């Protein structure tokens, strides 16, 4: 709450300031250094700020025109649908404000803070700390991967240099393959820098200073990106996967759900889960479970649906079709399930990568011949891990109903397990074409030519402030700057 001062207090404060200034001019430079306005902020403060703002933005974000997950990606992949305001994502309309706010937010709130940590703690700095640097490299790589996977070519090698010794205010765009190469190298470097038993770090709200878990996240994320580009850079991806999987001591990866990269939210503001802030605190009731997801899970007797959704008045887990106009969609308010309390409670975790996802990555890689190993076991381990994430075990006949291990079935199960992580599910659908979604409801009214968006177009701010670079960047994507151009890793 803002402090409100009366006029008398203001005048007395001003007078005291004038008298003090006139009597102490010999120490004027020291006098004007405020202890409450430090010129440098340490990594112990930059780290929690960068982690929380980035993951909150990825997961939900309380404010309208900021919610890139539930007002776009979660609707595109038909985890969720809307019962009102279908023109905010469900019909493939994207607000220009949503594009610009998230572009700016991921760069300014996330990347900039992680870059500052790297500059403050690298070996050439006054305060070197390899573990801070390694953690910041992991988080910086994750945020850059989000941006390139959503937009395509992005400012990367020239990015976040506005405060550098030689500032870059109009950064060039790099093609996605260049960005991926940089991220894969940085994640390997992060694993090398992260040292168990090394220098302590503070402000780690993701893993509470557990450096081994940061190493596992770095290598698991590296496997995600290597698998994602495997169809385009086969030899390189195979080499990366082989290197990681050959030496679990040097390159540890997730081994259980205890290693999952997830922000542990609290019941105390402002650290509540973002969906709780939107749906419970904000009283918004706009979202329901998609009919696509509900029908698939019901058909398989998938008990995770009782976690993902709340039963309707008849005790059933049902959804309604995506893209319905408001006048039709609102008629499903009484029958469509709302989002499960496990995802909307104040301290629900905000997840960015799981043990289950890693197993599905390995299953796909084994099926594609990129690694050796039992694809069926990886596949079934992924399903088991996803159920275990919610304290469940697969029903006795679940593996039979899920189907034999194939690329389509692996990606279908991955899609189910990624509930809540709309951006990741959207990336995987755009990359592989799986799962195969049903034809749109005949009553649906869809924009973008009826084509499920394949990327986000660049924000208008880039055309105002960095026109030459963004125009060249759009050309690197191989198509128009619209939501129909397929990105570099697309296999279909």
C-alpha positions in Angstrom: 0.0 0.0 0.0 1.3 3.4 -0.9 2.2 5.8 2.0 0.0 8.9 2.1 1.7 11.9 3.7 -0.1 15.1 4.8 1.0 18.5 3.5 2.7 19.4 6.8 4.9 16.4 6.7 5.9 17.0 3.1 6.9 20.6 3.9 8.9 19.7 7.0 10.7 16.9 5.1 11.5 19.3 2.3 12.8 22.0 4.7 15.0 19.5 6.5 16.5 18.4 3.2 17.3 22.0 2.2 19.0 22.8 5.5 21.0 19.6 5.5 22.1 20.1 1.9 23.3 23.7 2.6 25.4 22.7 5.6 27.1 19.6 4.2 28.2 20.4 0.7 31.7 19.1 1.3 30.3 15.5 1.4 27.7 16.0 -1.3 28.7 13.0 -3.3 28.5 10.6 -0.4 25.3 12.2 1.0 23.5 11.4 -2.3 24.2 7.7 -2.3 21.1 6.0 -1.0 21.5 2.8 0.9 18.1 1.8 -0.3 18.9 2.2 -4.0 21.9 -0.1 -4.6 23.8 0.3 -7.9 24.3 -3.4 -8.1 22.0 -6.3 -7.1 23.5 -9.5 -6.1 22.8 -12.9 -7.6 21.0 -14.0 -4.4 18.2 -11.5 -5.4 18.4 -11.8 -9.2 18.0 -15.5 -9.1 14.7 -15.9 -7.4 13.3 -12.9 -9.3 14.4 -14.4 -12.6 13.1 -17.9 -11.8 9.7 -16.8 -10.4 8.9 -14.3 -13.1 9.9 -16.7 -15.9 8.1 -19.7 -14.6 5.0 -17.7 -13.6 4.8 -16.3 -17.1 5.3 -19.7 -18.7 2.6 -21.3 -16.5 -0.1 -18.7 -16.5 0.3 -15.1 -15.4 -2.5 -13.4 -13.5 -3.0 -10.5 -15.9 -5.1 -10.4 -19.1 -3.1 -10.3 -22.3 -0.1 -12.0 -20.5 -1.5 -15.5 -20.2 0.4 -17.2 -23.1 -0.3 -20.6 -21.7 -4.0 -20.7 -20.9 -5.0 -18.1 -23.4 -3.2 -19.7 -26.3 -1.1 -22.9 -26.0 -3.4 -25.0 -23.6 -6.3 -24.2 -25.9 -4.4 -25.0 -29.1 -3.5 -28.5 -27.8 -7.0 -29.1 -26.6 -6.2 -29.6 -22.9 -8.5 -26.7 -22.1 -11.4 -25.0 -23.9 -13.3 -21.8 -23.2 -16.9 -21.2 -22.3 -16.7 -17.4 -22.9 -14.3 -15.0 -24.7 -13.5 -17.6 -27.4 -11.8 -14.8 -29.3 -9.0 -14.9 -26.7 -7.2 -17.9 -28.0 -9.8 -20.7 -28.5 -10.7 -19.5 -32.0 -6.9 -19.0 -32.8 -7.2 -15.2 -32.4 -4.1 -13.8 -30.7 -4.1 -10.3 -29.1 -1.2 -8.2 -30.2 -0.7 -7.3 -26.6 -0.3 -10.9 -25.6 2.5 -11.3 -28.2 4.4 -8.1 -27.2 3.9 -8.5 -23.4 5.3 -12.0 -23.4 8.2 -11.2 -25.8 9.2 -8.3 -23.6 8.5 -10.2 -20.3 10.7 -13.2 -21.1 13.5 -11.0 -22.3 13.4 -8.3 -19.6 12.2 -10.3 -16.5 13.9 -13.6 -17.2 16.9 -13.4 -19.6 18.2 -10.1 -18.4 18.3 -11.3 -14.7 20.1 -14.5 -15.7 22.6 -12.6 -17.8 23.4 -10.3 -14.9 24.1 -13.3 -12.7 26.5 -14.7 -15.4 28.3 -11.4 -15.7 28.6 -11.1 -11.9 29.8 -14.6 -11.3 31.9 -15.7 -14.3 35.6 -16.4 -13.8 36.6 -12.9 -15.0 34.2 -11.2 -12.6 35.1 -9.7 -9.2 33.0 -12.4 -7.4 33.3 -15.7 -9.4 30.9 -18.5 -8.4 30.6 -21.4 -10.8 27.4 -22.7 -9.3 25.6 -19.4 -9.7 26.9 -19.1 -13.3 25.9 -22.7 -14.1 22.3 -22.3 -12.7 21.9 -19.0 -14.6 23.1 -20.7 -17.8 20.5 -23.5 -17.4 17.7 -21.0 -16.8 18.8 -18.7 -19.6 18.9 -21.7 -22.0 15.4 -22.7 -20.9 13.9 -19.2 -21.5 15.7 -18.8 -24.9 14.3 -22.3 -25.9 10.8 -21.1 -25.1 11.2 -18.0 -27.2 12.7 -19.7 -30.3 10.1 -22.5 -30.1 7.2 -20.0 -30.0 8.4 -17.4 -32.5 11.2 -19.0 -34.6 14.3 -17.0 -35.3 15.0 -14.6 -32.4 17.7 -12.3 -31.2 20.2 -14.6 -29.6 23.9 -13.9 -30.0 23.2 -10.1 -29.9 20.4 -10.3 -27.4 20.3 -8.7 -23.9 23.4 -6.5 -24.6 21.7 -3.1 -24.0 23.8 -2.5 -20.9 27.0 -4.1 -22.2 30.3 -2.2 -22.6 29.4 -1.9 -26.3 25.6 -1.8 -26.2 23.5 -3.4 -28.9 20.1 -1.8 -29.2 19.0 -3.4 -32.5 20.1 -7.0 -32.1 20.2 -9.2 -35.2 18.0 -12.4 -35.3 19.6 -15.8 -35.4 18.0 -18.8 -37.2 16.6 -21.6 -35.0 19.4 -24.0 -35.8 22.0 -21.4 -34.6 20.0 -20.8 -31.4 19.7 -24.6 -30.8 23.4 -25.1 -31.3 24.2 -22.3 -28.8 21.7 -23.7 -26.2 23.0 -27.2 -26.5 26.6 -25.9 -26.0 25.5 -23.8 -23.0 23.8 -26.7 -21.3 26.9 -28.8 -21.6 29.0 -25.9 -20.2 26.5 -25.5 -17.4 26.9 -29.2 -16.4 30.7 -28.7 -16.4 30.4 -25.6 -14.2 27.9 -27.0 -11.7 29.9 -28.6 -8.9 28.4 -30.6 -6.1 30.2 -29.5 -3.0 31.3 -26.4 -4.7 30.5 -22.8 -3.8 27.1 -22.2 -2.1 24.3 -20.3 -3.7 21.3 -18.5 -2.2 17.9 -17.6 -3.6 17.4 -20.9 -5.4 13.6 -21.3 -5.2 13.6 -24.1 -7.7 16.0 -26.7 -6.2 16.9 -25.1 -2.8 20.6 -25.1 -3.7 20.8 -28.8 -4.6 23.4 -28.6 -7.3 23.1 -32.3 -8.3 19.4 -31.6 -9.2 20.5 -28.6 -11.3 23.0 -30.9 -13.2 20.2 -33.4 -13.8 17.9 -30.6 -15.1 20.7 -29.3 -17.4 21.3 -32.7 -19.0 17.6 -33.7 -19.2 16.9 -30.3 -20.9 19.8 -31.0 -23.3 18.2 -34.3 -24.2 14.9 -32.5 -24.8 16.5 -30.1 -27.3 18.7 -32.8 -28.9 15.6 -35.0 -29.5 13.6 -32.0 -30.8 16.2 -31.3 -33.5 17.0 -34.9 -34.3 15.1 -35.0 -37.6 17.1 -32.0 -38.8 20.5 -32.7 -37.3 20.6 -36.5 -36.9 24.3 -37.1 -36.4 24.8 -34.2 -34.0 21.7 -35.2 -31.9 22.8 -38.9 -31.8 26.2 -37.8 -30.5 24.8 -35.6 -27.8 22.4 -38.3 -26.6 25.1 -40.9 -26.6 27.5 -38.7 -24.7 24.9 -38.0 -21.9 23.5 -41.6 -21.6 27.0 -43.2 -21.6 28.1 -41.6 -18.3 25.5 -41.1 -15.6 28.1 -39.8 -13.2 29.4 -37.0 -15.5 26.0 -36.4 -17.1 23.3 -37.2 -14.5 19.7 -37.0 -15.7 16.3 -37.2 -13.9 15.9 -40.5 -12.1 12.6 -40.0 -10.3 9.8 -37.4 -9.9 11.9 -36.0 -7.0 14.1 -34.5 -9.7 11.2 -32.7 -11.5 11.9 -29.1 -12.4 8.9 -27.4 -10.8 8.4 -24.2 -8.9 7.0 -24.9 -5.4 4.3 -22.3 -4.9 3.1 -21.3 -1.5 -0.1 -20.2 0.2 1.3 -16.8 0.8 1.0 -14.0 -1.8 2.7 -13.2 -4.2 4.0 -16.8 -4.4 0.7 -18.5 -5.1 0.2 -20.7 -8.2 -0.8 -18.5 -11.1 -3.9 -20.5 -12.0 -5.0 -20.0 -8.4 -4.6 -16.3 -8.8 -6.6 -16.3 -12.0 -9.4 -18.8 -11.2 -9.8 -18.7 -7.5 -8.6 -15.3 -6.3 -9.7 -13.6 -9.5 -13.0 -15.5 -9.7 -12.6 -16.3 -13.4 -14.6 -19.3 -14.7 -13.7 -19.0 -18.4 -11.9 -22.4 -18.8 -13.1 -26.0 -18.9 -11.6 -29.2 -19.8 -11.5 -29.8 -23.6 -13.8 -32.6 -25.0 -10.7 -33.9 -26.9 -8.8 -34.6 -23.7 -11.8 -35.8 -21.6 -13.0 -38.2 -24.4 -9.5 -39.7 -24.8 -8.9 -40.2 -21.1 -12.4 -41.6 -20.4 -12.0 -44.1 -23.2 -8.8 -45.5 -21.6 -10.1 -45.4 -18.1 -7.3 -42.9 -17.3 -7.6 -42.1 -13.6 -5.5 -39.0 -14.0 -8.6 -37.2 -15.2 -9.8 -37.0 -11.6 -6.7 -34.9 -11.0 -6.9 -32.8 -14.1 -10.6 -32.0 -13.8 -13.4 -31.7 -11.3 -16.5 -33.8 -11.9 -19.6 -32.1 -13.2 -23.0 -32.1 -11.3 -23.6 -35.6 -12.5 -20.3 -36.9 -11.2 -18.9 -37.2 -14.8 -15.7 -35.8 -16.3 -16.8 -34.2 -19.5 -15.6 -31.3 -21.7 -16.9 -29.4 -24.7 -15.4 -28.7 -28.1 -12.8 -26.0 -28.8 -13.6 -22.9 -30.8 -17.3 -22.7 -30.1 -18.8 -19.2 -30.3 -19.7 -17.8 -26.9 -23.4 -18.2 -27.3 -22.9 -21.9 -27.8 -20.0 -22.4 -25.4 -21.8 -20.9 -22.4 -24.5 -23.6 -22.7 -21.9 -26.1 -21.5 -21.3 -24.4 -18.2 -23.4 -26.9 -16.3 -21.9 -30.0 -17.9 -18.3 -29.3 -18.7 -15.7 -30.1 -16.0 -13.7 -27.3 -14.5 -9.9 -27.5 -14.0 -9.0 -29.8 -11.1 -8.2 -28.4 -7.7 -4.8 -30.1 -7.8 -3.9 -27.5 -10.4 -5.8 -24.5 -8.9 -4.9 -24.6 -5.3 -2.6 -21.9 -4.0 0.4 -24.1 -3.5 0.1 -26.2 -6.7 3.5 -26.6 -8.3 4.3 -24.9 -11.7 6.0 -27.6 -13.7 8.6 -27.0 -16.4 10.1 -30.5 -17.0 9.4 -34.0 -15.5 10.9 -37.5 -15.2 7.9 -38.7 -17.2 8.8 -36.4 -20.1 12.4 -37.6 -20.1 11.2 -41.2 -20.4 9.0 -40.3 -23.4 11.9 -38.5 -25.0 14.0 -41.7 -24.6 11.2 -43.8 -25.9 10.9 -41.7 -29.1 14.6 -41.6 -29.5 14.8 -45.4 -29.2 12.0 -45.8 -31.8 13.8 -43.4 -34.2 17.0 -45.3 -33.8 18.8 -42.3 -32.2 19.7 -44.3 -29.1 19.9 -47.9 -28.1 17.4 -49.1 -25.5 14.0 -50.7 -25.0 11.4 -48.3 -26.4 8.5 -50.2 -24.8 10.1 -50.0 -21.3 10.8 -46.3 -21.7 7.3 -45.7 -22.9 5.7 -47.6 -20.0 8.1 -46.1 -17.5 7.0 -42.7 -18.8 3.3 -43.5 -18.2 4.0 -44.9 -14.8 6.0 -41.8 -13.8 3.2 -39.5 -15.0 0.7 -41.4 -12.8 3.1 -41.4 -9.9 3.5 -37.6 -10.2 -0.1 -37.5 -8.7 0.2 -40.4 -6.3 -1.5 -42.8 -8.7 -0.6 -46.1 -10.4 -1.9 -47.1 -13.9 -5.0 -49.3 -13.9 -4.2 -53.0 -14.5 -5.3 -52.9 -18.1 -4.0 -49.4 -18.9 -0.9 -50.3 -21.0 -3.2 -52.5 -23.2 -5.6 -49.6 -23.7 -2.8 -47.1 -24.3 -1.5 -49.3 -27.1 1.9 -50.7 -28.1 4.9 -48.4 -28.2 4.9 -46.4 -31.5 5.8 -42.8 -32.2 2.2 -41.9 -32.3 1.3 -43.6 -29.0 4.4 -42.2 -27.2 3.5 -38.7 -28.3 -0.1 -39.2 -27.4 0.9 -40.2 -23.8 3.3 -37.4 -23.7 0.5 -35.0 -24.6 -1.7 -36.3 -21.8 1.2 -36.1 -19.3 1.9 -32.5 -20.3 -1.4 -31.2 -19.0 -0.7 -27.7 -17.7 2.4 -27.4 -19.8 0.7 -26.1 -22.9 3.7 -24.6 -24.5 5.6 -27.9 -24.4 2.6 -29.8 -25.7 2.1 -27.3 -28.5 5.8 -27.6 -29.5 5.6 -31.3 -29.7 2.4 -31.3 -31.8 3.9 -28.8 -34.2 7.1 -30.8 -34.4 5.5 -34.3 -35.0 1.8 -33.8 -35.8 0.9 -36.0 -32.8 -1.5 -36.5 -31.3 -3.9 -36.4 -34.2 -6.8 -34.1 -33.0 -10.4 -34.8 -34.1 -11.9 -32.6 -36.8 -13.2 -29.3 -35.4 -16.8 -29.2 -34.3 -19.0 -28.1 -37.2 -20.2 -25.2 -35.0 -16.7 -23.9 -34.3 -15.7 -20.6 -35.7 -11.9 -20.5 -36.3 -9.6 -17.8 -37.5 -6.1 -18.2 -39.0 -7.8 -19.9 -42.0 -8.9 -22.7 -39.6 -5.2 -23.7 -39.3 -4.1 -24.5 -35.7 -1.3 -21.9 -35.2 2.2 -23.1 -36.0 4.0 -20.2 -34.4 3.5 -16.7 -33.0 4.2 -13.7 -35.3 6.6 -11.1 -34.0 5.3 -8.3 -31.9 4.6 -4.9 -33.4 7.2 -3.4 -31.1 9.9 -5.2 -33.0 8.8 -3.6 -36.2 8.9 -0.2 -34.5 12.2 -0.5 -32.8 14.2 -3.1 -34.7 12.6 -3.3 -38.1 15.6 -4.3 -40.3 16.5 -7.2 -38.0 13.0 -8.5 -37.5 12.3 -8.4 -41.2 15.5 -10.4 -41.8 14.5 -12.7 -38.9 11.1 -13.4 -40.4 12.9 -14.4 -43.6 15.0 -17.0 -41.7 11.8 -18.9 -40.8 11.2 -19.6 -44.5 7.8 -18.2 -44.7 5.6 -15.2 -43.9 5.5 -13.7 -40.5 2.2 -15.3 -39.7 0.8 -18.2 -37.6 0.9 -20.7 -40.5 4.6 -20.9 -41.2 6.1 -24.1 -39.9 9.2 -23.9 -37.8 12.6 -25.4 -38.4 12.2 -28.6 -36.4 8.8 -29.5 -38.0 8.9 -33.1 -39.2 5.6 -32.9 -41.1 
